[in-house]
């Protein structure tokens, strides 16, 4: 199963993702190609150590001479700059992320980064995206080290960091769809569209977790599935943390209160809403602590406050109110309206089409009133019209 594309996508050019792809390709061109074609110098003192280590990692029937004849200068370069858990070097944590074992290793990693990276980049912002790419890559390498602490086999490749990107994607864009080329010759060969969460769940459990569990304690090199698992889990964990922080945030665009008096306490919020004093209600609501804000408003009052803030241009504040509604009342009769309200803000004010799509699809799943369902469908159609390529099986509900 080979991924070909995903949808929906942002309209903005994913500069950071393309820069990462360019950096990986540049390292391949500068080091893999020229050094990979040069046989290792037999007098190099690193060669004997390399061959001895690789013989211990590979199956016992691999003769030393056959291994020796196939060692290139690039293999020794990887020996120096790849990350070896039993001989860790801090700088190798970074350099190992930009080296690959060969063209197909590079191609597969860059394909995944190209498909899944743009939405995560747009959701995070370019600098934060680069920061978390490196952090989840480090987490992947450290998890691999924890499960194989005595290994001297160099770890190389961007797949740990890219697995971190997939973890973000798994949590943030489960409603997206992925076009996959399924090749089961001679029985089935076709392009199919699959929900992203199923594709990435397959990647985590079938491609990595199960083989990792069955291969523990066995000899052999190959795919560092421990790094994939560590990066993916790190990406999910960071995405969850950022979601929580956004839900608990105090927005900067709160409305002004006439007279400067701001009521305090949970009762004051409800009283201000009953009195129709929405600016005071918003100020009092966001003056509560995280725990105090939980279910301080009933579902009707929560949606009313969010709708008023959105209608008056306080988009950031409205979005937090809708998020908290969905935190407190995820299946309430008004939850679909909160999803639609959040989706409209994400789409129109923040230009986050893929994030808005999740909300609109979630709203339709809640069997909303016809007017709410129509709003969700209009939002989906607007997102559909933004895409470069037509989307199939795109929320025909």
C-alpha positions as a Markdown table, in Angstrom:
| # | Residue | x | y | z |
|---|---|---|---|---|
| 1 | Unk | 0.0 | 0.0 | 0.0 |
| 2 | Unk | 1.6 | 3.2 | -1.2 |
| 3 | Unk | 0.2 | 6.6 | -0.3 |
| 4 | Unk | -0.3 | 9.0 | -3.2 |
| 5 | Unk | -2.0 | 12.1 | -1.7 |
| 6 | Unk | -4.2 | 13.3 | 1.1 |
| 7 | Unk | -7.1 | 15.8 | 1.3 |
| 8 | Unk | -8.1 | 18.4 | 2.2 |
| 9 | Unk | -4.9 | 20.4 | 2.0 |
| 10 | Unk | -4.0 | 24.0 | 2.8 |
| 11 | Unk | -3.6 | 26.4 | 0.0 |
| 12 | Unk | -0.4 | 27.9 | 1.3 |
| 13 | Unk | 2.9 | 26.5 | 0.1 |
| 14 | Unk | 4.4 | 24.2 | 2.8 |
| 15 | Unk | 7.8 | 26.0 | 2.8 |
| 16 | Unk | 9.2 | 24.2 | 5.9 |
| 17 | Unk | 8.2 | 20.8 | 4.6 |
| 18 | Unk | 9.9 | 21.5 | 1.3 |
| 19 | Unk | 12.9 | 22.8 | 3.0 |
| 20 | Unk | 13.2 | 19.5 | 5.1 |
| 21 | Unk | 12.8 | 17.5 | 1.9 |
| 22 | Unk | 15.5 | 19.6 | 0.2 |
| 23 | Unk | 17.9 | 19.2 | 3.1 |
| 24 | Unk | 17.5 | 15.4 | 3.1 |
| 25 | Unk | 17.9 | 15.2 | -0.7 |
| 26 | Unk | 21.0 | 17.5 | -0.5 |
| 27 | Unk | 22.7 | 15.2 | 2.0 |
| 28 | Unk | 22.0 | 12.2 | -0.2 |
| 29 | Unk | 23.5 | 13.9 | -3.2 |
| 30 | Unk | 26.6 | 15.2 | -1.3 |
| 31 | Unk | 27.4 | 12.1 | 0.7 |
| 32 | Unk | 25.4 | 9.0 | -0.3 |
| 33 | Unk | 26.1 | 9.1 | -4.0 |
| 34 | Unk | 29.9 | 10.0 | -4.1 |
| 35 | Unk | 30.9 | 8.0 | -1.0 |
| 36 | Unk | 28.6 | 5.1 | -1.7 |
| 37 | Unk | 30.4 | 4.4 | -5.0 |
| 38 | Unk | 33.9 | 4.3 | -3.3 |
| 39 | Unk | 35.0 | 1.0 | -1.7 |
| 40 | Unk | 36.2 | 1.4 | 1.9 |
| 41 | Unk | 40.0 | 1.8 | 2.3 |
| 42 | Unk | 41.3 | -1.6 | 3.7 |
| 43 | Unk | 43.8 | 0.2 | 5.8 |
| 44 | Unk | 41.2 | 2.4 | 7.5 |
| 45 | Unk | 41.2 | 1.4 | 11.3 |
| 46 | Unk | 37.4 | 1.9 | 11.4 |
| 47 | Unk | 36.8 | -0.9 | 8.9 |
| 48 | Unk | 37.7 | -3.8 | 11.2 |
| 49 | Unk | 35.4 | -2.4 | 14.0 |
| 50 | Unk | 32.6 | -1.9 | 11.5 |
| 51 | Unk | 32.8 | -5.4 | 10.1 |
| 52 | Unk | 33.0 | -7.0 | 13.5 |
| 53 | Unk | 29.9 | -5.0 | 14.7 |
| 54 | Unk | 27.9 | -5.7 | 11.6 |
| 55 | Unk | 28.7 | -9.4 | 11.8 |
| 56 | Unk | 27.2 | -9.5 | 15.3 |
| 57 | Unk | 24.1 | -7.7 | 14.1 |
| 58 | Unk | 23.5 | -9.7 | 10.8 |
| 59 | Unk | 22.5 | -13.4 | 10.6 |
| 60 | Unk | 25.5 | -15.7 | 11.4 |
| 61 | Unk | 25.7 | -17.2 | 7.9 |
| 62 | Unk | 26.9 | -14.0 | 6.4 |
| 63 | Unk | 30.7 | -14.5 | 5.8 |
| 64 | Unk | 33.1 | -11.8 | 6.9 |
| 65 | Unk | 34.8 | -11.5 | 3.5 |
| 66 | Unk | 31.5 | -11.0 | 1.7 |
| 67 | Unk | 30.6 | -8.2 | 4.1 |
| 68 | Unk | 34.1 | -6.7 | 3.8 |
| 69 | Unk | 33.9 | -6.5 | 0.0 |
| 70 | Unk | 30.7 | -4.6 | 0.1 |
| 71 | Unk | 31.7 | -1.9 | 2.7 |
| 72 | Unk | 31.8 | 1.6 | 1.1 |
| 73 | Unk | 33.2 | 4.9 | 2.3 |
| 74 | Unk | 29.6 | 5.9 | 2.9 |
| 75 | Unk | 29.2 | 3.0 | 5.3 |
| 76 | Unk | 32.1 | 4.3 | 7.3 |
| 77 | Unk | 30.7 | 7.8 | 7.1 |
| 78 | Unk | 27.5 | 6.5 | 8.6 |
| 79 | Unk | 29.5 | 4.7 | 11.2 |
| 80 | Unk | 30.9 | 8.0 | 12.3 |
| 81 | Unk | 27.7 | 10.2 | 12.0 |
| 82 | Unk | 24.8 | 7.8 | 12.5 |
| 83 | Unk | 23.5 | 7.4 | 16.1 |
| 84 | Unk | 24.8 | 4.3 | 17.9 |
| 85 | Unk | 23.0 | 3.6 | 21.2 |
| 86 | Unk | 26.0 | 1.9 | 22.8 |
| 87 | Unk | 28.3 | 4.8 | 21.8 |
| 88 | Unk | 26.0 | 7.9 | 21.9 |
| 89 | Unk | 27.2 | 11.3 | 20.6 |
| 90 | Unk | 25.0 | 14.3 | 21.1 |
| 91 | Unk | 25.6 | 15.7 | 17.6 |
| 92 | Unk | 24.7 | 12.3 | 16.0 |
| 93 | Unk | 21.2 | 12.7 | 17.3 |
| 94 | Unk | 20.8 | 15.5 | 14.7 |
| 95 | Unk | 23.0 | 14.3 | 11.9 |
| 96 | Unk | 21.4 | 10.9 | 11.8 |
| 97 | Unk | 18.1 | 12.4 | 11.0 |
| 98 | Unk | 19.3 | 13.6 | 7.6 |
| 99 | Unk | 21.1 | 10.5 | 6.4 |
| 100 | Unk | 19.6 | 7.6 | 4.6 |
| 101 | Unk | 20.7 | 4.1 | 3.7 |
| 102 | Unk | 19.8 | 4.3 | 0.1 |
| 103 | Unk | 17.6 | 5.9 | -2.5 |
| 104 | Unk | 14.4 | 3.9 | -1.7 |
| 105 | Unk | 14.9 | 4.7 | 2.0 |
| 106 | Unk | 15.1 | 8.3 | 1.2 |
| 107 | Unk | 12.2 | 8.2 | -1.3 |
| 108 | Unk | 9.8 | 6.5 | 1.0 |
| 109 | Unk | 10.5 | 8.9 | 3.9 |
| 110 | Unk | 10.2 | 12.0 | 1.7 |
| 111 | Unk | 7.0 | 10.7 | 0.1 |
| 112 | Unk | 5.4 | 10.4 | 3.6 |
| 113 | Unk | 6.7 | 13.8 | 4.6 |
| 114 | Unk | 5.4 | 15.4 | 1.4 |
| 115 | Unk | 1.9 | 13.9 | 1.8 |
| 116 | Unk | 1.4 | 14.4 | 5.5 |
| 117 | Unk | 3.7 | 17.4 | 6.4 |
| 118 | Unk | 1.8 | 20.3 | 4.9 |
| 119 | Unk | -1.3 | 20.1 | 7.0 |
| 120 | Unk | 0.7 | 19.7 | 10.2 |
| 121 | Unk | 3.0 | 22.6 | 9.2 |
| 122 | Unk | 0.0 | 24.9 | 8.5 |
| 123 | Unk | -1.6 | 23.9 | 11.8 |
| 124 | Unk | 1.5 | 24.6 | 13.9 |
| 125 | Unk | 3.2 | 27.4 | 11.9 |
| 126 | Unk | 6.5 | 27.0 | 10.2 |
| 127 | Unk | 8.9 | 27.6 | 13.0 |
| 128 | Unk | 7.0 | 25.5 | 15.5 |
| 129 | Unk | 6.7 | 22.8 | 12.9 |
| 130 | Unk | 10.4 | 22.6 | 12.5 |
| 131 | Unk | 10.9 | 22.7 | 16.2 |
| 132 | Unk | 8.6 | 19.8 | 16.9 |
| 133 | Unk | 9.9 | 17.9 | 13.9 |
| 134 | Unk | 13.4 | 17.9 | 15.5 |
| 135 | Unk | 12.0 | 17.2 | 19.0 |
| 136 | Unk | 9.9 | 14.2 | 18.0 |
| 137 | Unk | 12.9 | 13.0 | 15.9 |
| 138 | Unk | 15.0 | 13.1 | 19.1 |
| 139 | Unk | 12.3 | 11.3 | 21.0 |
| 140 | Unk | 12.2 | 8.6 | 18.4 |
| 141 | Unk | 16.0 | 8.1 | 18.6 |
| 142 | Unk | 15.9 | 8.1 | 22.4 |
| 143 | Unk | 13.1 | 5.5 | 22.5 |
| 144 | Unk | 15.1 | 3.3 | 20.1 |
| 145 | Unk | 18.1 | 3.7 | 22.4 |
| 146 | Unk | 16.0 | 2.7 | 25.4 |
| 147 | Unk | 14.8 | -0.6 | 23.8 |
| 148 | Unk | 18.2 | -1.4 | 22.2 |
| 149 | Unk | 20.7 | 0.1 | 24.6 |
| 150 | Unk | 23.6 | -2.1 | 23.7 |
| 151 | Unk | 23.4 | -1.7 | 19.9 |
| 152 | Unk | 26.4 | -0.4 | 18.0 |
| 153 | Unk | 24.6 | -0.5 | 14.6 |
| 154 | Unk | 24.2 | 3.1 | 13.4 |
| 155 | Unk | 20.6 | 4.5 | 13.2 |
| 156 | Unk | 20.0 | 6.8 | 10.3 |
| 157 | Unk | 17.0 | 8.2 | 8.5 |
| 158 | Unk | 14.3 | 10.8 | 8.9 |
| 159 | Unk | 11.5 | 8.3 | 9.6 |
| 160 | Unk | 11.6 | 8.8 | 13.4 |
| 161 | Unk | 10.9 | 12.6 | 12.9 |
| 162 | Unk | 8.4 | 11.9 | 10.2 |
| 163 | Unk | 6.6 | 9.4 | 12.4 |
| 164 | Unk | 6.3 | 12.3 | 14.8 |
| 165 | Unk | 4.5 | 14.3 | 12.0 |
| 166 | Unk | 2.3 | 11.3 | 11.5 |
| 167 | Unk | 1.4 | 11.3 | 15.2 |
| 168 | Unk | 0.3 | 14.9 | 15.0 |
| 169 | Unk | -1.7 | 14.1 | 11.8 |
| 170 | Unk | -3.3 | 11.1 | 13.5 |
| 171 | Unk | -4.7 | 13.2 | 16.3 |
| 172 | Unk | -5.5 | 16.4 | 14.4 |
| 173 | Unk | -6.8 | 15.2 | 11.0 |
| 174 | Unk | -8.5 | 11.8 | 11.5 |
| 175 | Unk | -11.3 | 12.8 | 9.0 |
| 176 | Unk | -8.9 | 13.5 | 6.1 |
| 177 | Unk | -8.7 | 10.9 | 3.4 |
| 178 | Unk | -5.7 | 9.3 | 1.8 |
| 179 | Unk | -5.4 | 8.0 | -1.8 |
| 180 | Unk | -3.6 | 4.7 | -1.7 |
| 181 | Unk | -2.2 | 2.6 | -4.5 |
| 182 | Unk | -3.0 | -1.0 | -3.4 |
| 183 | Unk | -0.8 | -3.6 | -5.1 |
| 184 | Unk | -1.8 | -7.2 | -4.4 |
| 185 | Unk | -0.7 | -8.8 | -7.7 |
| 186 | Unk | -2.4 | -10.5 | -9.5 |
| 187 | Unk | -5.6 | -10.2 | -7.4 |
| 188 | Unk | -6.0 | -6.4 | -6.9 |
| 189 | Unk | -4.3 | -3.4 | -8.3 |
| 190 | Unk | -6.1 | -0.1 | -7.9 |
| 191 | Unk | -6.2 | 3.4 | -6.2 |
| 192 | Unk | -8.5 | 3.5 | -3.3 |
| 193 | Unk | -9.5 | 6.3 | -0.8 |
| 194 | Unk | -9.1 | 5.4 | 2.9 |
| 195 | Unk | -9.7 | 7.5 | 6.0 |
| 196 | Unk | -6.4 | 8.9 | 7.3 |
| 197 | Unk | -6.9 | 7.4 | 10.8 |
| 198 | Unk | -7.2 | 3.9 | 9.4 |
| 199 | Unk | -4.1 | 4.4 | 7.2 |
| 200 | Unk | -2.0 | 5.7 | 10.1 |
| 201 | Unk | -3.4 | 3.2 | 12.5 |
| 202 | Unk | -2.3 | 0.5 | 10.1 |
| 203 | Unk | 1.1 | 2.1 | 9.9 |
| 204 | Unk | 1.5 | 2.1 | 13.7 |
| 205 | Unk | 0.1 | -1.3 | 14.6 |
| 206 | Unk | 0.6 | -3.5 | 11.6 |
| 207 | Unk | 3.8 | -2.0 | 10.0 |
| 208 | Unk | 5.6 | -1.3 | 13.3 |
| 209 | Unk | 4.1 | -2.4 | 16.6 |
| 210 | Unk | 3.4 | -6.0 | 15.7 |
| 211 | Unk | 6.7 | -6.6 | 13.9 |
| 212 | Unk | 8.5 | -4.8 | 16.8 |
| 213 | Unk | 7.0 | -7.1 | 19.4 |
| 214 | Unk | 7.7 | -10.3 | 17.4 |
| 215 | Unk | 11.3 | -9.3 | 16.5 |
| 216 | Unk | 12.4 | -8.3 | 20.0 |
| 217 | Unk | 15.6 | -10.1 | 21.0 |
| 218 | Unk | 16.3 | -11.3 | 17.4 |
| 219 | Unk | 19.5 | -10.6 | 15.5 |
| 220 | Unk | 19.4 | -8.5 | 12.4 |
| 221 | Unk | 19.4 | -5.0 | 11.1 |
| 222 | Unk | 16.8 | -3.5 | 8.9 |
| 223 | Unk | 13.9 | -1.2 | 9.9 |
| 224 | Unk | 14.2 | 0.6 | 13.3 |
| 225 | Unk | 10.6 | 0.1 | 14.2 |
| 226 | Unk | 11.3 | 1.2 | 17.8 |
| 227 | Unk | 12.2 | 4.7 | 16.5 |
| 228 | Unk | 9.0 | 4.8 | 14.4 |
| 229 | Unk | 6.9 | 3.9 | 17.5 |
| 230 | Unk | 8.7 | 6.4 | 19.7 |
| 231 | Unk | 8.3 | 9.3 | 17.2 |
| 232 | Unk | 4.6 | 8.5 | 16.5 |
| 233 | Unk | 3.7 | 8.4 | 20.2 |
| 234 | Unk | 5.7 | 11.6 | 20.8 |
| 235 | Unk | 3.8 | 13.3 | 18.0 |
| 236 | Unk | 0.4 | 12.2 | 19.5 |
| 237 | Unk | 1.4 | 13.3 | 23.0 |
| 238 | Unk | 2.6 | 16.8 | 21.8 |
| 239 | Unk | -0.6 | 17.3 | 19.7 |
| 240 | Unk | -2.7 | 16.3 | 22.7 |
| 241 | Unk | -0.8 | 18.7 | 25.0 |
| 242 | Unk | -1.2 | 21.6 | 22.5 |
| 243 | Unk | -4.9 | 20.9 | 22.2 |
| 244 | Unk | -5.3 | 21.1 | 25.9 |
| 245 | Unk | -3.3 | 24.3 | 26.1 |
| 246 | Unk | -5.5 | 25.9 | 23.4 |
| 247 | Unk | -8.6 | 24.9 | 25.2 |
| 248 | Unk | -7.4 | 26.4 | 28.5 |
| 249 | Unk | -6.0 | 29.6 | 26.9 |
| 250 | Unk | -7.2 | 33.0 | 27.8 |
| 251 | Unk | -7.7 | 34.8 | 24.4 |
| 252 | Unk | -6.4 | 38.2 | 23.7 |
| 253 | Unk | -9.4 | 39.5 | 21.8 |
| 254 | Unk | -11.9 | 39.7 | 24.7 |
| 255 | Unk | -14.6 | 42.3 | 24.3 |
| 256 | Unk | -14.5 | 45.5 | 26.4 |
| 257 | Unk | -16.8 | 46.0 | 29.3 |
| 258 | Unk | -18.7 | 49.2 | 29.8 |
| 259 | Unk | -17.7 | 51.0 | 33.0 |
| 260 | Unk | -14.7 | 48.8 | 33.5 |
| 261 | Unk | -16.4 | 46.6 | 36.1 |
| 262 | Unk | -15.8 | 42.9 | 35.5 |
| 263 | Unk | -17.9 | 40.4 | 37.5 |
| 264 | Unk | -16.2 | 37.4 | 38.9 |
| 265 | Unk | -17.2 | 33.9 | 39.7 |
| 266 | Unk | -19.3 | 31.2 | 38.0 |
| 267 | Unk | -22.6 | 32.6 | 39.0 |
| 268 | Unk | -21.7 | 36.0 | 37.6 |
| 269 | Unk | -21.1 | 34.4 | 34.2 |
| 270 | Unk | -24.6 | 32.8 | 34.1 |
| 271 | Unk | -26.2 | 36.0 | 35.5 |
| 272 | Unk | -24.5 | 38.2 | 32.9 |
| 273 | Unk | -25.8 | 35.9 | 30.1 |
| 274 | Unk | -29.3 | 35.9 | 31.4 |
| 275 | Unk | -29.1 | 39.7 | 31.5 |
| 276 | Unk | -27.9 | 39.8 | 27.9 |
| 277 | Unk | -24.6 | 41.4 | 29.0 |
| 278 | Unk | -22.3 | 39.2 | 26.8 |
| 279 | Unk | -19.2 | 41.3 | 27.2 |
| 280 | Unk | -19.3 | 41.0 | 30.9 |
| 281 | Unk | -20.1 | 37.3 | 30.6 |
| 282 | Unk | -17.1 | 36.7 | 28.4 |
| 283 | Unk | -14.8 | 38.6 | 30.8 |
| 284 | Unk | -16.1 | 36.8 | 33.8 |
| 285 | Unk | -15.9 | 33.4 | 32.0 |
| 286 | Unk | -12.3 | 33.8 | 31.1 |
| 287 | Unk | -11.4 | 35.0 | 34.5 |
| 288 | Unk | -12.2 | 31.5 | 35.9 |
| 289 | Unk | -9.6 | 28.9 | 36.4 |
| 290 | Unk | -9.5 | 25.8 | 34.2 |
| 291 | Unk | -11.4 | 23.7 | 36.7 |
| 292 | Unk | -13.9 | 26.5 | 37.5 |
| 293 | Unk | -14.7 | 26.8 | 33.8 |
| 294 | Unk | -15.8 | 23.2 | 33.5 |
| 295 | Unk | -19.5 | 23.0 | 32.9 |
| 296 | Unk | -20.0 | 26.4 | 34.5 |
| 297 | Unk | -22.2 | 27.2 | 31.5 |
| 298 | Unk | -25.0 | 24.9 | 30.4 |
| 299 | Unk | -24.9 | 23.8 | 26.7 |
| 300 | Unk | -27.4 | 26.4 | 25.6 |
| 301 | Unk | -25.5 | 29.3 | 27.3 |
| 302 | Unk | -22.2 | 28.0 | 26.1 |
| 303 | Unk | -23.3 | 28.1 | 22.4 |
| 304 | Unk | -25.0 | 31.4 | 22.8 |
| 305 | Unk | -21.8 | 33.0 | 24.2 |
| 306 | Unk | -19.6 | 31.5 | 21.5 |
| 307 | Unk | -22.1 | 32.6 | 18.7 |
| 308 | Unk | -22.1 | 36.2 | 20.1 |
| 309 | Unk | -18.4 | 36.4 | 20.3 |
| 310 | Unk | -18.0 | 35.1 | 16.7 |
| 311 | Unk | -20.7 | 37.5 | 15.4 |
| 312 | Unk | -18.9 | 40.4 | 17.0 |
| 313 | Unk | -15.5 | 39.5 | 15.6 |
| 314 | Unk | -13.9 | 38.0 | 18.8 |
| 315 | Unk | -12.9 | 34.9 | 16.8 |
| 316 | Unk | -10.2 | 33.7 | 19.1 |
| 317 | Unk | -12.4 | 34.0 | 22.2 |
| 318 | Unk | -15.3 | 32.3 | 20.4 |
| 319 | Unk | -13.1 | 29.4 | 19.3 |
| 320 | Unk | -12.0 | 28.8 | 22.9 |
| 321 | Unk | -15.6 | 28.8 | 24.1 |
| 322 | Unk | -16.6 | 26.3 | 21.4 |
| 323 | Unk | -13.6 | 24.1 | 22.3 |
| 324 | Unk | -14.6 | 24.1 | 25.9 |
| 325 | Unk | -18.1 | 23.3 | 25.0 |
| 326 | Unk | -16.9 | 20.2 | 23.1 |
| 327 | Unk | -14.6 | 19.3 | 26.1 |
| 328 | Unk | -17.5 | 19.5 | 28.5 |
| 329 | Unk | -20.4 | 18.4 | 26.4 |
| 330 | Unk | -19.0 | 16.3 | 23.5 |
| 331 | Unk | -22.4 | 14.6 | 22.8 |
| 332 | Unk | -24.8 | 17.3 | 23.9 |
| 333 | Unk | -27.8 | 18.3 | 21.7 |
| 334 | Unk | -25.9 | 21.5 | 21.0 |
| 335 | Unk | -22.5 | 19.9 | 20.3 |
| 336 | Unk | -23.0 | 19.9 | 16.5 |
| 337 | Unk | -23.6 | 23.7 | 16.6 |
| 338 | Unk | -20.3 | 24.1 | 18.6 |
| 339 | Unk | -18.5 | 22.1 | 15.9 |
| 340 | Unk | -20.0 | 24.2 | 13.1 |
| 341 | Unk | -19.2 | 27.4 | 14.9 |
| 342 | Unk | -15.6 | 26.3 | 15.4 |
| 343 | Unk | -15.4 | 25.1 | 11.8 |
| 344 | Unk | -16.6 | 28.4 | 10.4 |
| 345 | Unk | -14.0 | 30.3 | 12.4 |
| 346 | Unk | -11.2 | 27.9 | 11.4 |
| 347 | Unk | -12.2 | 28.2 | 7.8 |
| 348 | Unk | -13.1 | 31.9 | 7.4 |
| 349 | Unk | -11.0 | 33.6 | 10.0 |
| 350 | Unk | -8.0 | 31.3 | 10.4 |
| 351 | Unk | -7.8 | 29.8 | 6.9 |
| 352 | Unk | -7.4 | 26.3 | 8.5 |
| 353 | Unk | -9.4 | 24.3 | 6.0 |
| 354 | Unk | -8.3 | 20.9 | 7.2 |
| 355 | Unk | -9.0 | 21.7 | 10.8 |
| 356 | Unk | -12.5 | 23.1 | 9.8 |
| 357 | Unk | -13.2 | 19.9 | 7.9 |
| 358 | Unk | -12.8 | 17.8 | 11.0 |
| 359 | Unk | -15.4 | 20.0 | 12.8 |
| 360 | Unk | -17.9 | 19.9 | 9.9 |
| 361 | Unk | -17.6 | 16.1 | 9.6 |
| 362 | Unk | -18.0 | 15.6 | 13.4 |
| 363 | Unk | -21.1 | 17.8 | 13.3 |
| 364 | Unk | -22.7 | 15.7 | 10.6 |
| 365 | Unk | -22.0 | 12.6 | 12.7 |
| 366 | Unk | -24.1 | 14.0 | 15.5 |
| 367 | Unk | -27.3 | 14.0 | 13.4 |
| 368 | Unk | -27.9 | 17.7 | 13.8 |
| 369 | Unk | -30.9 | 19.8 | 13.0 |
| 370 | Unk | -31.4 | 20.4 | 9.3 |
| 371 | Unk | -30.2 | 24.0 | 9.5 |
| 372 | Unk | -27.0 | 23.0 | 11.3 |
| 373 | Unk | -26.4 | 20.1 | 8.9 |
| 374 | Unk | -26.8 | 22.5 | 6.0 |
| 375 | Unk | -24.2 | 24.9 | 7.4 |
| 376 | Unk | -21.8 | 22.0 | 7.8 |
| 377 | Unk | -22.3 | 20.8 | 4.2 |
| 378 | Unk | -21.8 | 24.3 | 2.9 |
| 379 | Unk | -18.5 | 24.5 | 4.8 |
| 380 | Unk | -17.4 | 21.2 | 3.4 |
| 381 | Unk | -18.3 | 22.3 | -0.2 |
| 382 | Unk | -16.3 | 25.5 | 0.4 |
| 383 | Unk | -13.3 | 23.4 | 1.4 |
| 384 | Unk | -13.8 | 21.1 | -1.5 |
| 385 | Unk | -13.7 | 24.1 | -3.9 |
| 386 | Unk | -10.4 | 25.1 | -2.5 |
| 387 | Unk | -8.6 | 21.9 | -3.4 |
| 388 | Unk | -6.3 | 21.6 | -6.4 |
| 389 | Unk | -7.6 | 18.2 | -7.2 |
| 390 | Unk | -11.1 | 16.8 | -7.0 |
| 391 | Unk | -11.8 | 14.9 | -3.9 |
| 392 | Unk | -13.8 | 11.6 | -4.0 |
| 393 | Unk | -15.9 | 10.3 | -1.2 |
| 394 | Unk | -15.9 | 13.7 | 0.3 |
| 395 | Unk | -18.6 | 13.8 | 2.9 |
| 396 | Unk | -21.6 | 12.9 | 0.7 |
| 397 | Unk | -24.1 | 13.0 | 3.5 |
